[in-house]
Amino acid sequence: MSAFDELVRPSLARIGAPGDGYATDRDAYGGSGFFIAPGWLLTCAHVVGKGGAAVCRGESALRVTWQERTAAGDWRERTGTGTAVLLAPRPGPGEPPRDPWPFPDLALVRVTGADDVRCLWLSDREPAARAPVGLYGWSVQTGELGVRHGTGELTGSDARALLLGGSLPIGGLSGGPVLDLRYGAVVGVIKGRRREEGVAVPVTALHELPDPREGRAGTDVLREVLRAHDLHHVRLLDDPSPYAHWTALQAALPALAPPVSGIGAELRARLYGHLAELPPPAGAGEVVHLVEEVKEQVRGERLRSLVLRDVRTWREGAALLHGLRTLEPGGGGTLVDLDAVLLYAAKAVRRAVRDHPRHLDPARLGAFAHWLAGQADVHRHWAVGEAIRALLEGVDAPGDAGSRAAGAPAVSTVVTPAAPPAAAPPGTRTDVLVKVGSPMYDGRYPWSVQLIYDGLDVTPVDADDRGVRAEDLAGALREPLARALGQGDHDEHLAAIEVFLPRALFDLPVDEWQLLPDAPAPPGGAGGSAERTAADGGGEAGFGGDPGFDGDGIGVEDDDFVDERSMPLGMRRTVVIRDARRNARPPTPEWRKRWRGAVHGPLAHEPLHGRSPAEGHLAPSRPASRYPYYRALSAMDDICVPVYCGPVGSGEGQAAMRDALTAGHSVVLWRRDRHDHDECRDFHRQVAHVLGTARRAEGLNEQVRDLRISLYDPDTAREQGLRGKLAVLVDPPDRPPYAAETMRPPPLAAPGG
C-alpha cells in the first residue's frame, strides 16, 4: 500500500445494522464512514438513514466495523456500537427517509470502543479546483467486501457540492473520505455520483450539522469533536508507535514546505493542539476580524479579504493566514505566514485571559504562552517577536512547561492579568445591509444581504434576484441574515442591521424578526391595537441564526437560559430602516446638510405632517397638492426629527414620508401599527423623550432599543404608559458611497491543507 493508503485504512469503517459486521442477508451493509476524533465517526446522513427513523433520531444503534494493524503487521477487525448524535438535515417526526438526501447530508456518529482508533486529518481550509484527490471506502460492488480506493481530481464546485472527476465513486463508498493528495488532508465526504461526475460534501459543511432549533447542544458537541481531533494529532507526535502518523507524512509533502509555506507540519499540529485548549471563539466574526487585524499589522497595509468565511474555530482562523505574503508592486512579496500565525495565536491567548479568566487551565495556558514565546525567539523578525512578547506579558509558565505536549499535566502557573488591549477603533466595525428591491410584475421582491466594513467596503453574503412576496421575506432572509450577523459580531461590537426598503414596505416589522425558526412573536405594547398594516402582519415571526452564548462562552444549559435567537432583533441590536429609492441616486445637498445636523444635534422633535401632536394621524381636509407637506418639512431646522403617529406605507403617512425624504431628512420616527386616535399624544411624548435623551444621531440607537425593550413587555409598557410599535429611519448619505460596486469574492477559495 502507498503511504496514504496505510494511514487511511485504520480510520475507515463500514456501517450496517447490528449483526456480525459482514455484508450478508443478516446484516445489510449501509455504507462507509471515517474517524475524525477518537470515538467519533463522520459519514453521510443517507448512510445512517438506511437504518430507519429510529436510527436517525439516535434511538437505535448501528454496527460499526473497522480494522487495525496487529503487532505481527497484519490486519484484524474490530466492531463497536454507533449512535447518530448529529445529522443534517434530520427528518422530522413521521417523515420518511429522504431520497435523494438533501445537502449537507452529513452525520456524526458516537462509536463505543473506538477511543484508541487512529483518525484522519481534517483540512482547515477549502480546497482548490483541480486538486488531485484520493477516494476511499468499503464496497461490495465487485462481489467481495473490501476497502476500495481510486484517484481523481476536484473539477470544481456546484452550489454546496464538490465535483469529482477521474475515478468515480462506486456503490458503498458513500460516507468515505475525499483526501487532498497534495496536503494530506480530508477535504470532503463522498456523497455519490450524478451523470459522469462524482459528488462530495466539503468538510467545511461540518458547521451545518448543529440544528439551530435545538439550541447550543449541537454546537457544543461539534466543538468538542474538533477539539478532540486536534489533541489526538498532537499527542501522536510523541507516540512511540512504529507506525507513521499524518503529521510525519505531511512534513514530506512539497506543498507544506518553503517557499510555499513557512509553517511546517509539526509546528502546525502543535499550534492547533494548543489552540484547542482555549475557550472557543464567540462566533465567526471574532475569528475573521482577528485575522484581518493580524494581516494589517504584519503587512503594514490594509487589504481586506472579500471572501466570506464561515469559520468557527481558532484553527480555521490560523489557516486563513497560511501562505500570507507582503504586498509588493507587481505581485510576489515576502512570505510572512509564520509571523502572522504566531501573532494571531498570541492575540487569541490574550483574549482568552481577558474574556474567560475563570475557565482557563493556568498550566496549559502557561505552556502555550511559553511555547509561543520560544517560537517567536527562534523564528521571527524582532518586531513581530516584540509584539508577541508584549501580548503574552503576565501569562507566565515556570520551568520547562514549553517542552510538554499540549494537554500534558503541568505545575502551577500564575496568570497575571495585564492591561487589556486597546479597544478597536470605530472604523473597524462591520454591520449588515439588507436590501429589498422594488416589486416585480408578479409581486415578488428581490433581496440581498451584504456586509459593510468601515462604512465603505461591501461584501455580498447572499441574494435572490427572483424574489419572494412581502409576507415571505422574514423566512427567506432568516439564514443569510444569521450568517451575516455571525460575521459582523466581534469583540464588543454587535452588528447593526440596516434594512433598505421600498417605501410601501416601510412598516415591515423588521425589528420584531427573530433568528430562531418558529419563535413566538413579541406581544403588542400596552394600549396598542391588535390591528396591523398589511406589511406589518404578514410573514414568519422568526429567523435562525447566530449562536447564543452565556457570558463565559460555556455551553451549559439551565432553566433560566434565554436563547438570544428567540428575542426580537430590535431588543438586542440596532435595527433601522433606510430608503432604497433615495440611495439609488447621488446624495442631494439637503440630505447631506440635514445629516450633518443630526450628527451634531441636539435633536428636536417635530410632527411629520406639520400639525399639533394632539391632532394625531387624522388629516383635516386640505386642498389637493402634489407635495402637501414639503413646505413645512423643508422649513424645519436641520436638527429637527419628523415624527408621525401612524403607518407610512400608504395614504397620508406615505405622502408625508415622501416629502420628508425629498426635503433631505435622514432621521424619521413613526408608529407603524394602527391604533386609536387618542393615543397619539402619549406616543409623541415618549418619542420626544427618546430624542431629547439621545441628543445626537449617534445616541439614538441605544435610546430606541431601550424603548423597544419596554414596548415588547406589556406589563412594563402599561406601567409606563408607553404606546405602539416604533419604527426608525436612520439614513445617512454615502454609507456606502454612492455608485460603490459590491466587491465579489473569487469563485473558489485559496488552496487548503
WOWOGI-V960669 format. One line per field, one symbol per residue. phi: phi as a letter, one per 30 degrees, with the letter a starting at -180 (. if undefined). psi: psi as a letter, one per 30 degrees, with the letter a starting at -180 (. if undefined). A space follows every 10 residues. Layout:
# WOWOGI-V960669
phi: ???
psi: ???
This chain:
# WOWOGI-V960669
phi: .dddeddded cdbcbadelc icdbddbddc lcaadcaeib ccacdddddd djdddddicb ccccbbcbdd ddjccbcbba ccbdcbabdd ddeiddedad ddddhbbccd cdibdcddbd cddcbddcdi ddbccblcac ddjbdadbaa baadckbbhc cccccidcdc ejdejddccd ddcibdcabd clbbhcbdbb cddddedddd dddciceddd dddddddded dedddddcdd edddbddddd dcdedcbedd bccdddeddd dddddddded ddlddddddd ddddeddddi adbddccdcc cbbddddddd cdidbddbei jijddbdded dddedddddd ddddcbddbc dedddddddd ddddddddcc edddeddddd dcdjccbdic eddddejddb debcccdcdd dedddedcdb bcccccdddd dciccdbbbb cbchibdcbd caabddibde dcdedddedd ddddddddda hcccedcccd bdddcdcedd dcebdceidd ddddddiddd dbddddcdid dcbaaddcbd dcicdcdadc dcdedddeed dcbdbbcbcd ddddbddded dddddddddd iddbcbddci cdeddicddd dbeeadbdcd eddddddddd cdbbcldbda iedddddedd dddjdcbbba cdcdaddddd edddddddde ddddibeddd eddddddded ddcedddddc idbicdcbcb bddibdeeid dddcdddbdd eca
psi: lleeeefeef fklkkalkbg fliaffjkke allkkflkgk kkakefeeff fleeeefgfl llkkklllkl fffaklklll kkkjekkkkk klkfklkkjl klkfhlkkkk kkggfglkll kkkglklllg kklkkllklg egfkklkkll laljfakjcg lkkklbkkkl kffkflkjkj fefhkkflkk eblkbgklkl kkfffeffek jffgbfeeee eeeeeeeeee eeeeefegkg kfklleeeee ffkefglkge kgjleeeeee eeeeefflkl lfaeeeeeee eeeeeeeefg kkikkgkkki kfleeeeeff fkgklljkkg ablkkgeeee eeeeeeeeee eeeefhffgk jeeeeeeeee eeeeeeeefl keeeeeeeee egkfjkjlbh effllkflll lkkkjjklkl lkkklffglk lkkkkklkka fggkjlllkl kkkggdkkkk elljfellle fgeeeefeee eeeeeeeekk bgkjkljjjk klffgfgkhf ffklfkkgkk kklllkfklf klleeeflll flakbkkkla fggkijklff kjjfffkkef fflkjlklje eefflkklee eeeeeeeeee akklkkkegg lkfffbgjkl klkkkeiffe eeeffllffk jkkkillgfl beeeeeeeee eefgkfkkkl jflllkegfe eeeeeeeeee eeeeeleefe eeeeeeeeee efjeeeeeeg hkkajkkkjj iklhjlkkgk kkkkllfkll kl.
